[in-house]
Amino acid sequence: MPKRIITIYLVVSATAALLMALHAAVYVTFLMKSGLDLLQVSLVNLCYMLAVFLLEVPTGAVADLCGRKISFVFSGIVNGIGFFTYGLAKSFPGFILAEIIIALGSTLTSGALNAWLVDSLHFYNWKGGLGQVFRFEGRIINLARLGGGIAGAYLGLGSLATPFLVAGIGYWFLALFSYVVMKEDYFQKRTKRIGLWEDLKQIAQESIIYGLKDNFVFLIISVAVVLAFSLQSLNMFWQPKFSSFLPGRQYLGYVWAGIVVCSLIGNELVRFYISKNSIKKVYLCLGLLMGIMIICAALIPYFVLSISFFMGHEVFRGFYQTYTTTVLQENIPNEKRATIDSFVSMARTGAAGLGLVAGGILAKTLDIGPTWLIAGLMIIVLIPLALIKRK
């Protein structure tokens, strides 16, 4: 049974990653072709971040209270609606509406799928290491993202809306598939009920308090906030920065493929650091190396060198994501797993939203290069401050 659970988890996770990646190489280009400037593009994504920030903990509590399977299946339905809305939208308000719908779908997924995997394996007394599972997931997900990004770039040659529409239909099929194959033998409904809203509020409050008081979780949140704030300008502006050097917009799909491959390399490096180095040392090294790579990508005017350093920072981001997921899942209690995971994601998303505003204003005022320079300097300076032990 544990092998079946892991297989289902990997298939579902990879499919979701592929569908989400369909728009990755054309997202900013699509919005700018629709008449938006760099600041407006950031504001559209800010609406997504704000919605995620508000919905993360409540939807995580839904997963803990009503079941992770139900939460994930519903997320597929909602994501399908959101991407279909995006493909049909033609204006700034339409894009915002689509972002809010997708935000709801994303928060229903956040924490639920990981919690389903971990608790299902624990139920069947699985003795393997979670790090091995998450590393393998990283490989599968990155391959799916690679294929999805390239496919989406070519789907967008006829119409940039096509990748969004295809993703919407795909999410509906994923919801149906998940409903059929996912089981929750471990799940037991709460016997002591005080009302749905009161139950959700109690779970959310307990998990938030735990996250703020526990030094380990708070450390992870602090670093996540710094990186989420600083890296938004790189997430949003790599397409306009590098597209002028490319012969056609379909080649952005290959840049996306490079990003995914570098993330995959970072994922593979995690095996050498889990349980061998303290999390503070790992985060300090990551912050320094990532910041240097970003500064070099910002300052060097030559395309090959600039994009090489940009790809280098993606290696360290891939490492950070898998490393953090593993150490977090191994150190939080089962009964609050989905909600705490969502709380960490909420903090990250709130910081990302602020980073979008700051990055959009800086890019419109100073240009993309200086904005990236500031982002790299912030990571180098703020990561050590985030690791200072609280009293």
C-alpha positions in Angstrom: 0.0 0.0 0.0 2.8 2.6 0.8 4.2 2.1 -2.8 0.7 2.7 -4.2 0.3 5.9 -2.1 3.7 7.2 -3.2 2.9 6.4 -6.9 -0.4 8.2 -6.7 1.2 11.2 -5.0 3.9 11.5 -7.7 1.4 11.1 -10.6 -1.0 13.7 -9.2 1.8 16.1 -8.2 3.5 15.9 -11.6 0.3 16.3 -13.5 -0.6 19.4 -11.5 2.9 20.8 -12.1 2.7 20.2 -15.8 -0.7 22.0 -16.0 0.5 24.9 -14.0 3.6 25.2 -16.1 1.7 25.5 -19.4 1.5 29.3 -19.0 4.9 29.8 -17.3 6.8 30.8 -20.5 4.0 33.1 -21.8 2.4 34.6 -18.7 4.1 38.0 -18.6 4.2 38.2 -22.4 0.4 37.5 -22.5 -0.4 40.3 -20.1 1.9 42.8 -21.8 0.4 41.9 -25.2 -2.9 42.7 -23.7 -1.8 46.2 -23.0 -0.4 46.0 -19.4 2.9 47.6 -18.3 5.4 46.1 -15.9 3.7 47.7 -12.9 0.2 46.5 -13.9 1.6 43.0 -14.5 2.9 43.1 -10.9 -0.4 44.4 -9.6 -2.3 41.5 -11.4 -0.1 39.0 -9.7 -0.4 41.0 -6.4 -4.1 40.2 -6.4 -3.2 36.5 -6.5 -0.8 36.9 -3.6 -3.3 38.9 -1.5 -6.0 36.3 -2.1 -3.6 33.4 -1.2 -2.5 35.3 1.9 -6.1 35.6 3.1 -7.2 32.1 2.2 -4.1 30.0 3.1 -4.9 29.2 6.7 -8.7 28.8 6.4 -8.3 26.4 3.5 -5.6 24.5 5.3 -8.0 24.1 8.2 -10.6 22.8 5.8 -8.1 20.1 4.7 -7.4 19.2 8.4 -11.1 19.2 9.3 -12.8 17.8 6.2 -10.1 15.7 4.6 -7.1 16.3 2.4 -8.6 14.4 -0.5 -11.8 16.6 -0.6 -9.6 19.7 -0.4 -7.4 18.6 -3.3 -10.2 17.5 -5.6 -12.0 20.8 -5.1 -8.8 22.6 -5.8 -8.7 21.0 -9.3 -12.2 22.1 -10.1 -11.5 25.7 -8.9 -8.2 25.9 -10.8 -9.9 24.7 -13.9 -12.4 27.5 -13.7 -9.7 30.0 -13.0 -7.5 29.1 -15.9 -10.4 29.0 -18.3 -11.4 32.5 -17.0 -7.9 33.7 -17.7 -7.9 32.4 -21.3 -11.2 34.2 -22.0 -10.3 37.5 -20.2 -9.3 40.5 -22.2 -8.9 43.3 -19.6 -7.2 44.2 -16.3 -10.3 43.4 -14.2 -10.8 40.1 -16.0 -7.2 39.0 -15.2 -7.7 40.0 -11.6 -10.8 37.9 -11.3 -9.0 34.9 -12.8 -6.1 35.3 -10.4 -8.4 35.3 -7.4 -10.1 32.1 -8.5 -6.7 30.4 -9.1 -5.6 31.6 -5.7 -8.5 29.8 -4.1 -7.6 26.6 -6.0 -3.9 27.0 -5.0 -4.6 27.4 -1.3 -6.9 24.3 -1.3 -3.9 22.4 -2.7 -1.3 23.9 -0.5 -0.5 21.6 2.4 -3.3 19.2 1.6 -1.4 16.9 -0.8 1.8 16.8 1.3 -0.3 16.1 4.4 -2.3 13.3 2.6 1.0 11.6 1.6 2.7 11.9 5.0 -0.3 10.8 7.1 -1.2 8.0 4.7 2.4 6.6 4.9 2.3 6.9 8.7 -1.0 5.1 8.9 0.6 2.1 7.2 3.7 2.3 9.4 6.0 3.2 6.5 9.6 3.3 7.7 11.3 5.1 4.7 12.7 8.6 4.7 10.5 11.5 3.5 13.6 13.2 2.1 14.0 10.4 -0.5 10.3 10.8 -1.6 10.5 14.6 -1.8 13.7 14.4 -3.8 12.2 12.0 -6.3 9.1 14.2 -6.4 11.4 17.1 -7.3 12.8 15.2 -10.2 9.3 14.3 -11.5 7.9 17.7 -11.0 10.7 19.5 -12.7 10.5 17.2 -15.7 6.8 17.9 -15.8 7.4 21.7 -15.5 10.0 21.5 -18.3 7.6 19.7 -20.7 4.7 22.0 -19.7 6.7 25.2 -20.2 7.9 24.2 -23.7 4.5 22.9 -24.7 2.8 26.0 -23.5 5.2 28.2 -25.5 4.4 26.4 -28.7 0.6 26.3 -27.9 0.9 30.1 -27.5 2.2 30.6 -31.1 -1.3 30.8 -32.5 -2.9 32.5 -29.5 -1.4 33.3 -26.1 -4.7 32.4 -24.5 -4.5 28.7 -25.6 -2.2 27.5 -22.8 -4.5 28.9 -20.2 -7.6 27.2 -21.8 -5.8 23.8 -22.1 -4.7 24.1 -18.5 -8.2 24.7 -17.3 -9.5 21.6 -19.1 -6.6 19.5 -17.7 -7.3 20.5 -14.1 -10.9 19.3 -14.4 -9.6 15.9 -15.6 -7.1 15.9 -12.7 -9.9 16.5 -10.2 -11.9 13.5 -11.5 -8.8 11.3 -11.5 -7.9 12.3 -7.9 -11.4 11.6 -6.7 -11.2 8.1 -8.0 -7.7 7.0 -7.0 -7.0 8.9 -3.7 -8.0 7.1 -0.5 -8.0 8.4 3.1 -8.0 5.3 5.3 -6.2 7.3 8.1 -8.8 10.1 8.2 -11.2 10.3 11.1 -13.8 13.0 11.5 -13.6 15.0 14.7 -15.9 13.5 17.2 -16.2 16.7 19.3 -17.8 19.2 17.0 -18.6 22.8 18.0 -19.8 24.0 14.6 -17.9 24.2 11.3 -16.8 27.8 11.6 -15.7 27.3 15.2 -13.8 24.1 14.3 -12.0 25.9 11.5 -11.1 28.8 13.7 -9.8 26.6 16.5 -7.6 24.6 14.2 -6.3 27.8 12.5 -5.6 29.5 15.8 -3.8 26.5 17.4 -1.6 26.1 14.3 -0.7 29.8 14.0 0.3 29.9 17.7 2.4 26.8 17.2 4.1 28.3 14.2 4.9 31.6 15.9 6.1 30.0 19.2 8.1 27.1 17.7 11.6 28.4 17.0 12.2 25.9 14.1 9.0 26.8 12.3 9.5 30.5 12.9 13.1 30.2 11.4 11.7 28.7 8.3 9.0 31.4 8.0 11.6 34.1 8.5 13.8 32.9 5.6 10.8 32.2 3.4 9.6 35.8 3.9 13.0 37.3 2.9 13.3 35.2 -0.2 9.7 35.6 -1.3 9.9 39.4 -1.0 13.3 39.6 -2.8 12.8 37.2 -5.6 9.5 38.4 -7.1 11.2 40.8 -9.5 13.2 37.8 -11.0 10.0 35.7 -11.2 8.1 38.5 -13.1 10.7 40.1 -15.3 13.0 37.4 -16.7 10.8 37.3 -19.8 11.0 41.0 -20.8 14.7 41.0 -19.8 15.8 38.1 -22.0 13.2 38.2 -24.8 15.0 40.9 -26.7 17.9 38.6 -27.3 15.8 35.8 -28.7 14.6 35.3 -32.3 11.0 34.5 -31.3 8.8 34.2 -28.2 8.6 30.4 -28.5 12.2 30.4 -27.4 11.1 31.6 -24.0 10.0 28.0 -23.6 13.6 26.9 -23.8 14.7 29.5 -21.2 12.0 28.1 -19.0 13.3 24.6 -19.7 16.7 25.9 -18.5 15.2 27.2 -15.3 13.6 23.9 -14.6 16.8 21.9 -15.3 18.7 24.1 -12.9 16.0 23.6 -10.3 16.3 19.9 -10.8 20.0 20.1 -10.2 19.4 21.9 -7.0 16.9 19.3 -6.0 19.5 16.5 -6.5 22.0 18.3 -4.3 19.7 18.1 -1.3 20.7 14.5 -0.6 24.2 15.7 0.6 22.9 18.1 3.2 19.8 16.5 4.9 20.6 15.6 8.5 24.3 16.5 8.0 24.3 20.2 8.4 22.4 22.6 10.6 19.6 24.4 8.9 21.1 27.8 9.8 24.4 27.0 8.0 22.6 25.8 5.0 20.4 28.9 4.8 23.4 31.2 5.3 25.3 29.6 2.4 22.2 29.6 0.2 21.5 33.3 0.8 25.1 34.3 0.1 25.4 32.3 -3.1 22.0 33.1 -4.4 22.5 36.9 -3.8 25.9 36.8 -5.6 24.4 35.1 -8.6 21.5 37.6 -8.8 23.9 40.6 -8.6 26.0 39.2 -11.4 22.9 38.6 -13.6 21.9 42.2 -13.0 25.2 43.9 -13.7 26.6 41.9 -16.6 25.3 43.2 -19.9 26.2 40.2 -22.0 23.3 37.8 -22.7 25.2 34.5 -22.3 26.9 35.5 -19.0 23.8 37.2 -17.5 21.5 34.3 -18.2 24.1 31.9 -16.9 24.2 33.6 -13.5 20.4 33.8 -13.6 20.3 30.0 -14.1 22.8 29.6 -11.3 20.5 31.3 -8.8 17.8 28.9 -9.9 20.0 26.0 -8.8 20.0 27.3 -5.3 16.3 28.0 -5.4 15.6 24.4 -6.4 17.8 23.3 -3.5 16.0 25.6 -1.1 12.5 24.4 -2.0 13.2 20.7 -1.6 15.3 21.1 1.5 12.7 23.2 3.2 9.8 20.9 2.4 11.7 17.9 3.8 12.8 19.5 7.1 9.5 21.1 7.7 7.4 17.9 7.1 9.7 15.9 9.4 9.3 18.4 12.3 5.6 19.3 12.5 2.8 17.4 14.3 0.4 15.3 12.2 -2.9 16.8 13.4 -1.8 20.3 12.4 0.3 19.4 9.4 -1.9 20.9 6.6 -2.7 24.1 8.6 0.9 24.8 9.6 2.1 24.2 6.1 -0.5 26.6 4.9 0.6 29.1 7.6 4.1 29.0 6.3 2.8 29.5 2.8 0.6 32.4 3.9 3.6 34.2 5.4 5.6 33.6 2.2 2.8 34.8 0.0 2.2 37.9 2.1 5.9 38.8 1.6 5.7 38.0 -2.1 2.8 40.4 -2.5 4.8 43.2 -1.0 7.7 42.2 -3.2 5.6 42.4 -6.3 4.6 46.0 -5.5 8.1 47.1 -4.7 9.6 45.2 -7.6 7.0 46.7 -10.0 7.6 50.2 -8.9 11.4 49.8 -9.0 11.3 48.2 -12.5 9.1 50.9 -13.9 11.3 53.6 -12.3 14.8 52.3 -12.5 14.6 49.4 -15.1 14.9 45.6 -14.5 18.7 45.5 -14.0 18.9 47.8 -11.0 15.8 46.1 -9.5 17.6 42.7 -9.6 20.7 44.3 -8.1 18.7 45.5 -5.1 17.0 42.1 -4.8 20.4 40.3 -4.6 21.8 42.8 -2.0 18.7 42.3 0.1 19.1 38.5 0.2 22.7 38.8 1.3 21.9 41.3 4.1 18.6 40.0 5.4 19.1 36.2 5.5 21.6 36.4 8.4 19.3 38.8 10.2 16.4 36.4 9.8 18.4 33.6 11.4 19.2 35.5 14.6 17.8 33.4 17.5 14.7 34.9 19.2 14.6 35.3 22.9 
